[in-house]
Every structure is written in structure tokens, then in C-alpha cells.
Amino acid sequence: MSSIQETAYKYALQNAVRYNGKANPGAVIGKLFLEHKDIKKEEVIKTVNEIVKKVNKLSVEEQTKELDKLAPELLHIETKKTDFKELPNAVMGKVKTRIAPEPSKYMHLGHALVFIINKAYADKYKGKCLFRLEDTNPEKATQEFVDSMDVDMKWLHLTYDQKIICSDRMDMYYKSAEKLIADSNAYVCTCSQEEVKAGREKKVRCTCLKKLKHKEEWKKILEGKYEEGKANLRLVGDMESDNGVLRDPIIMRISKKKHYAKGNKYYAWPMYDFENAIEDSIENVTHIVRSKEFELRLFLQNLIKDMLKLPKQEVIEIGRFNIIGHTTQGREIRALIESGKVKSWDDPQLVTLKALRRRGFDPETFWDLAKEVGLSKSETNISEEMLETLNRKRIDKKAKRYFMIENPKKIMIGDHKLKETNVPLHPEVKEYGHKVIKINNEFYIEDEIKKGKVYRFMHLFNFKDNKFVSEPYDQKLNAQLIHWLPVAKEVVNVEILMKDGTTKTGLGEPALKDLKVDEVVQFERKFFARLERKDKDKLYFVYTHK
């Protein structure tokens, strides 16, 4: 490829990775002009179109791998925001945002970004942030997930000014439902699920609105006299609307499954739109930042607010965050666990916060990423490489360095007189000090040694044909740098759980024994890893990234 073709290719890959696998020729041409100021537009249009066509035939995973190979720095998101842009109609000191998860699964990277953005805006405007646990689905909400969210929130440094647990506020939802019934804005429907679906598809309202006494039927629902699926409370919406969400949606449904906190106290439970419309208004939330997938639901939520005479909020809908090559769907992750393809919700193959925390990611990395993705309405494709680039900037400055040898082989080096060496624990952080490694003439290595070639033991010396040559920093020798450990009873066995679920084993230097659990280190010239646990005879790590 010519230099212009190479430039076009890398920027086409970058643009495709950012925009769901489809590069835009115009964006690529714009990049070309920045790097090749003398080119003429008509000369490059054909070239760019051909390259974009080639790139767009690749999957997003293939595009990401190719870009990582050619220009890994471009996997870092292009925009360099230093702060979040202004919110519409925001008043300093008056902004109130909310973080509102459903405790039905473990949170993932996409959740973290939306939550951080909401919290960051509350901070930006010196306002408040509400944490609302939407636990009103008895079939899915569990204490396990509630507890995990508290852990995730704390880990992400997501503080809040107020906490609400929705299942504690059922009486409020019931009163709102009764007001809608009294105002003829809601009715009890006893149609089957199939009948409700068919009527909405045909845009035809069922006869329940006119034939039933809704106050009495609602009372029966509350008393548990209806079984699940036999009755629902529906809003009087617009059955002829092109927005299917508005066609007499169900706002309260029956569930007799035991709730993790309330047991069998309640039989009628609020649906998402009904609960959100009430909660956001009652608690005086001013701004809501959420995924664009809820865009059509805004019309329904505003209709409910109008019927209940509740205030509305500024709603900012942003594009979904897609984590390339990973599923974030709870149903799909459960299937992976059941099939044995992943072991648990914290398996390093996943991008749940639990898994990323286990791998040793720095929580500040997610704040860095949130600043960069901002409030874009376009879908943002986030690769693991992109996330690792940001995290590397955080942990490289503080991770201590240690030697680790895979597949160790013994080698004898004669003629040196060293008994020990001092090696810095970090090349830049002087406060970490040095570690002392005692040595003899026998070493563990993992590389193949060729006769007549000069090698350099990192931080130690150069050798050739198993004989000492010189101190380590003689550049004229053009020595190949290799890893080493002394053969000694103090070396430790290490095991690393890799991000593909496999394990690596090896030997580590004695100083590793001084590490504390949860500490993230760098195995010299290999990768970062977090110490997960310590046994008498082995240290267990989890791979972070290169």
C-alpha cells in the first residue's frame, strides 16, 4: 500500500469500529486531509471508497483486531473531552439526576457508564444524585443482585444523596393507580395475554373498559382473588397510535411469586413506565440521561405524568454502549453459565463489573471512558483494547514490577561474581524502593539459548555461551533481553487465570510473597495481573491485560 492508502485504511478501520462496523468515506477523507495536506480530493475519492468497501466487509471483531495490529493507539476513542458538555436548562445547584438499576443481574460496563454520567452531571452542577433500586419484579429481583449493586456502586466511587427502594413504596403506586381509575384513565382488563397482544396489533380496544366495574375489580386484584395472567391494569392510551407503546399499555400486573424482601405481601406490581413516571416526578428529578432504546417510552411516561398532573424532566437519550465481542444480556450470560462455557458472573471472559473488578481494573478508568463517550446519540462500540488502553494509563503508574517465568528451564552461567542484585520495584516511582534478589550460578529461563549469541538478563548482566560477558547496559553488544530467576528454594509457584478462561503456570520471584491480596502488579514484559489469593505453596493471579 502507498502511504495514502495506509492512512485511509487505518482511519477506515477506526471509523468502522466506532460506528457499528460501517465506515463513512467522508470521515476517512477528512482524516486524510489532516495528514496529507497536498492531496486533491478527486484523487482520493476512488481510493477511499475501495478501502471503505473492503473494511466494511469485515466483522467488527475483525476490524478491531486489524486496527489493534496496525494502529492500536486509534482504538482509544477519538474525542478528547476533559469534561461533560452542558445539560439543557440546567441551573447550578438545582440539578437532580438519578441512578436507577433493576437488581435482576450483575451490572456490566454499559451500566457503569450511564450511572457515572448521571452522577458526574450532578457533581458538575453542584446538585444531587438519587440512587433508586427498581426491585418491583418479583421474578427477577434477588438479594444477591441487590448486594452486588451496593458493592459495584462503592467500587465505582458512585456516591449519592438519597437512596430509594421501590418495593418500599408500593402504597404510593397503588394510590396513583386508583387515581387513574377514578379519572377513567385506567381500567382492569381480564383478557388473556394473547388477546391483549392481538388487540394492540389490530389497534382495537377490548370490551373490558366498558363492561367491568374497575374499582371493584382492582380491589379483587389487590386481595389476590385473580391468578397471574388473568387480570392487569391498563392505561387508557391511544389505540390508533403508530407508537405501539401508547396502545393501552399494562401499567400494573399480577405476580404471586415470593418477593426477596416483601414475601407475599403484594400481588399487583408496577410496570417500568408507570414506576419511572411516578418516581422521577415525585422525587423532583430534573435531568435523566439514559439509553436511546427508551426513546419511544418517553411518550408513554409523559402521558402518565400528564394524567397524574406530575412535572416532567429533561430527558437526554444517548446511544447504546456496545462492548465488541461480548454479551451483556443477563439471559445470555445465564445460558453461558449453565452450559459451562463460563464459570460464574465474575468469569474474566465477561464484562460484568464483577469480572472487571476481579481482573484488577482501576475504577477511575470507567470515569475516563464516560468523559470520552459523553452524550453521543450514536451507538458507541467499545473494544476491550480501547478499555485496556485507558486502564493501562492508570495502573502503569503504580503497578510494581516482578519477574515471572513460564515453562522454566535451568541454565548455568559461570564466571560472574555477583551474589545479589538490587532491582527497582517500579522504573519511575522511586518511593517503592528496591527488591534484593539473591543469585548463584544457576538460573531459570524460558527462552531458547543459541550458541554464539549474546543475551542480557534484565537488570543483571550480559552472557554468551553460558559465560558472563559484561554488566547489563553495554549497548554495543546488541544483546537479546530475556527473563530470568535464580534457582532457589525461595521462588514461588504462580498460577494466572487468563481472560479466555484458561490458566498459565510458572515460577515467580521470592518478593511476590510480600504482596497483599488485590494488589495489581506487572510481570515484566508480559502483562498486568491481580493477586486473588495466597496459599502456602502457590500464589493465584487473575490476568488484567497487557
N, C-alpha and C positions, 0 to 999 in steps of 0.2 A: 504493500500500500504506500501511496505518497503521503507526505506529512499532512496534507489537507484531508485525505481520506481517513487517516488515522485519527485526526482530530474529530472529524464528523462521526466516525464510528463510536468513539468513546462517549461523545455527548449524546448520540442517539441512544446508546445503552443507558446512560444516566436518565435521560428524559423518559424512556420506556419504563424503567424501574420505578420512577416516581409516579407515573400515571398509568398504573394497572396494565403494563405490558405493551402499550401503544405509544410509540414516539411520534412527536409532531415535527414535521420537516421545518416549519418556520422557526421553531425554537432552536433547532440544531443550526440553522443558517445564522441566526443571531449570535450564537456562540462562536461560530467560525469567524465572523467579522471582528470579534473581540481579539482573537488570537492571530488572525491573518488579515491585517488591515488593508493589504494591497489587492486582495482578490476582488473579482467582479461578480455580482450576484448571478448574472446569467451563466457564468462559468461553473457555478457550483450547484445550481438547482438540480440538474440531472444527476450529479454525483450523490447529493444528499438524498434525493428520492430513492435511488437504488439502494443506498445503505440503510435507510429507514425501512424499506420494504424487507430487506434481509433481516434486520434486527427484530421487526415485528412478527416474524415467523417463529421466533424463539419463545419458549415459555418464560415467565417472569423469573423462575428459578435459574434457568439457563442464562438469561440476561444478567442476573445478579452475579453468578459465578464468573461470567466473562468479564464483567466490569471489575470485579474484585481482582482478577488476574492482570488486567491491563492498567487500571487506574483506581486502586482501592480508595484513594482519597475522595473520589467523587461519590462514593457510597454515603458519605456524610451528607446530610441534607444541605441543599444548596444555599438556602437563605441563612443569613447570619443575624438573626434578631437578638437584641440584647434585652428586650422587654416585650411584654404583651401589648398589642396595639389597643387603642381606645375602645371602650364599650359605648354603644349608643345610649344617649340620655342617662349617663352615669353622673351622679353627684357625689363629690368627695364626702366620705363619712356616712353616706346613706345607702350604699350598695350592699345587698344581701344576696349571696349565692347559696347553692345547696349541692351537697354530695349525696346521691340517693341510690345506693345499691340494693339489689334484691339478694338476700342470703340463700341463694339456690345453687351456688357453685363457688369455687375458689376464683378470686379476681385474677385477671390477666393484664397484660401490658396495655391493652386498649382502655380498660377501666382506669388504670393508673393515670393515663394521660388526660382523660376527661376530668377526673377528680382533681388533679393538680391544677389544671387550667381554671376550674371554678374557684379553688382555694386561692390561687395566685391573683385572680381578679379582686377577690375580697380584700386581700392584702394591699393590692395596688391602690385601691380607693379608700383604704383605711376603714373598711366596712366589716361585715360579719359573714361567717360561713356556717351553714346549718348541715349537720350530718343526720340524714334520715334513713333509717333502716326499714325498707319496704318488705316487711315479713308477713304479708297477708295472703300468701299462697300456701295453705297447709300441706299440700302435696310435695312442695319443693323446699320450703324453708326449714332449716335444721339448726340446732345449737352449734354443731360443728362448723357450719359456714358463718354463723354469727361470730363465733370466737375467732375464726380465721380473719375476718374483716377487721376486727379490733387490732389484731397483730399486724396486718398489712398497713392499716392506717398509721399505726405508730412507727412502723419501719420506714414508711414514705415521708415521715415528718409532716403528716397531714393533721394539723390541729383544727379544732372547730370551737365555735362559741356556744353551740346548743346541740343537743342530741335528742332525736325523737325516734321512738319505736312505734311503728304504725299500728301494730296489733294492740297497743295500749289505748288506742283512740277509736275503737270500734263504735262506741256510742255516738261519736261525732259523725261518722259515716252514716249511721242509721238515721240520725236526725236530718241530715242532708237528703237522704233518700226519701224520707217521709215528707219533707217539704216539696220535693219534686212531684211526689204522688198527689199531694194536696193541691198543687198548682196544675194538675193534669199534664205534667211534663214527663211523667214516668208511669209505667204500668207493669203489672205482673203478667208474664207470658208463660203459658203451660205447654207451648209447642215443643216438639222434640227437637233435638239438635239438627237433624236433617231437614225438618220443616222450617226452622229458623233460617238455615243456610239457603234453602231453595227460595224462600220469600225474599230474602235480601238480594239474591241474584236476579230475580224477576222484578225487583223493585215494587213488590206488593206487600202491604202491611197485613199481618194476620188479624183475625177477628177478636183476639183476646182483649184488645184495647176497649172495645165497646161492650163486650158481653160479661166481663168479670168485675166484681167489686174489689178494687185493688187494695184498699186499706185492710180489708178483711183477709185477702189472700197474702198480703205482705206479713200480717200478723202470724199466719199459719207458717210461713217460711221461717220467721224468727223462732217459732216454737218447735221447729223441727218436724212438722207434720208432712212436709214434702221430702221425697228422697232426691238424691243427687240427680241432676239432669231432667227433673220433672217440672221445674219452675225456675224462672230467672226474673230479675227486674230489668226492664229495658227502658231506655230513654226514648221519648217521642222526638225522633230526629227528622230527617228529610229522606224519605224512602225513594225519591226520584233523583237524588243527588248522584252526580258522576263519581263523587268521592264515596266509595263503599263504606268507609268508616262511619259516615253520618247516617247510614240506613238503620235506624232504630237499634243502636248497639246495646249489648248487655252491659249493665253497669254494676250489678250485684249478682253473684251466683251462689249456688249451694255447694258446700263441701262439708262432709261429715268425717273427714279424715282428722285424726287427732293432731292438733297443732303442737309444735315443740314447746311452746310457752303457755298457751291458753287451754290446752287439752281439748275438751269437747264443749267448751262454754258457748261457742258461737257456731251457727250453721250457715249464715249468709256472709259472704266475703266480698270486699270491693274489688273491682277490676282496675287495671293500671290507670286508664284515663280518668276515671272517676276519682280515685285516690289522689292522683297527682294534681288534678284541677283544684281540689279542695285544699290539700296540704300547702301547695305553693302560694295560694291566696291567703289562707288563714294565718300563715306564718310570715306574711309580708315579704316574701322573696321578691327581689326586684329584677334580677337577671338570671336566666337559665341558659347555660351552654351545654348542649347535648348533641348526640349523633343525628345526622341528617335523616336517618332511617325513620325518625319520629315525625317527619315533616307533615305528613297528611293527618297525623293525630292532633296536631295543633288546632285544627278547625273544630274538632270534637271537644277538646278541652276548653276552648274559648266559648263554645256553645253552653257547656255545663256551667262555666263561670257566669255567663250572662243570665242563665236561668236561676242561679242561686244568688245573683247580684253580688258577685265577688270581683275584686280587682284583677286585672291582667298584668302579666310580666313582659319584659323584653326577652324574647326567645332568640338565641343565636344558634343556628343549626350548622354543624360542621361535618365535613366528610368523615366517613369511617376510617379507622386505622387498621389497615390490613398488614398482618405480620407474615411476610412471604415464607411459604413453605410450612406454615404452622396452622393448626386449627385452634380456635378459641371457643368453639361451641361446646357447652357443657355436655350435651348429649353425645357428641362425637368423642370427647375425651373419656367419658364413662365407658363407651364401647371399646376404646383402645385399652383401657384398664382391664375390662372384663375379658378381652381377648388375649391379654398378656403381652401386648406389644409395648406398653409402658407399665411400670410397676405401681405408680401412685400419682397423685396430683402434684407432687414435688419432683417427679422424674425430670432429669435435666434435658430430656427431649422436648419438654413442653415450654411454653412461655407464660405459664401462670406466675404470679408474683412469688408464690411459694417456691417454685422451681428456680426462678432467677435469684431469689434470696439465697437459696441453698447453694447456688453456683458462686456466690460471693460478689454479685453486682453491687455497686455503690448506689444507694437510693437517690443521691443527688443527680445521677445520670438521667433519671426519668424527668427531673425538673429541667435539665438541659434540653432534653428532647422535646418536652412540651413547649418550651420557648420557641423552638425552631419550627414545629409544625403549626403552632398558633391556631388561628380561627379559619383556616382554609376550608372552603366548601367542597373542594375536590377531595376524592379519596386519596389518602396518603399510604403508599406502600413502604413499609418499614422492613428492611432486611436485618437479619441478625448481625451481618457485617457492619451495618450502619450503627446499630446499638453498641456493638463491641468497640467501634472507633471512639464513640463518646465515653464509654466506660473506661477505656484504656487511658484516656486523658486524666481521669480521676484517680485510678488506682496505681498507675505507673509512678506517681509521685510519692507514694507511701508504702508500696509493697516491698518488703525485704527480699533479698536475692539469696537463693540457695542452690547447691548442686544436687542433681538427681541423675542417676544412670539407669537406663533401661537395658535389659539383656546384657548384664555386666560380664566382662571378660577380664582376666588378670594379665598384667604385663609388668615386667621388671625393668627398671631404669637404673643403671649404675652410674657411678662417678659423681653424683651430686652429694653435697654435704648438709643439705637442709634437714632440719628436724621438725620444723613447724613453719607456718606462714600466716600472716595476718591478712585477712580479706575483708574489704568493706561490706557491710550489710546492705548498703544502697550506694550507688555511684554518686548521688547528689546530696542525699540527706545525711549530713555529717553527724547529726545528733544520734543516729542509730549506732555509730561506732563500728568496731570491727569484730570479727569472729576469728578465733585461733584454730587452725586445722593442723593437727599433728600428722607428720608424714614419715614414711620409711622408703624403702626401695621398691615396694610392690604397690601397684595401683589398679583400680577398676576403671575400665574404659568401655565404650560401646561402639567405637569406630574401628574400621579395619585399618591396620597399620601396614604401609607399604615400605619395602626396603629402599633406602636411599632418599627418602622424602623427609623433610623437616616438619615437625609438629610442635605446636605450642600448647602446653597445659595452661588453661586460663588462670591468671593471677599467680603462676608458679614459675615455669621455665620452658625453654625450647629443648627438644631432643631429636635425635636421628639414630636409627638403627639401635634403639634401646639404650642410647648413651646420652648423657647430659651434654648440651651444646653451649647454652648461654642463658642469661637472665631473660625474662619473658618479652621485653619490649624492644628487641633488636629487629627493626622493620626490614633490614636488608635481607634477612633470611627468607622472607616471604613464606613464613610458616603457616600451616593449616591449624586453625584453632579447634581444639577438641575438649570435651568434658572429661573430668577425672574425679576419682575419690580415692583416698588411701585405703588399702586393705587393712582393716582393723575391726576388732570386735564391737567398737562403738558405732559403726554405721548402722542405719536403721532401715528396716523394710518399709516400703511405702506402697500404697495402692491408690490409684486415681480412677474415680468413676467419670468416664468421658461423656460428652454431650449426646453421643449416639447410643448411650446405654451400655457400651462395652467398658471393660476395665483394663487399665495398664498397671503393671507392677514394676518395681525397680528397687534400687538402693539409694538412700539419701544420706547426706552428711550428718554427723552427730548433732550439730547445732539445731537441727529441726526439733529435737526433743524439748527445746525450751519454748516452742511455740504454744500459744493459747488456742483453744478451740475457737473457731470462727475467724481466725486470722487468715488474711489473703496474702499469699506470697507469689513470687515469680521463681519458677525453676529456670535457672539461667539458660537463655537462648532457646527455651522451649515454650512455656505457656504459664499463665497465672492459674492458681488453684486455691481453694479454700479448705482449711483443715476442718474436717467434720467431726472426727472423734479420734481418740488415742487409746490404743490397747498397750499392754505390756510389751508386746513384740512387734507391733505394727502401727503405723500412722495411716489414717484413711482420709484422702482428699477428694474433693469434687472439682472437676475441671471448670474453670471460668471462661477463658478464651485465650487466644494467642496474644 
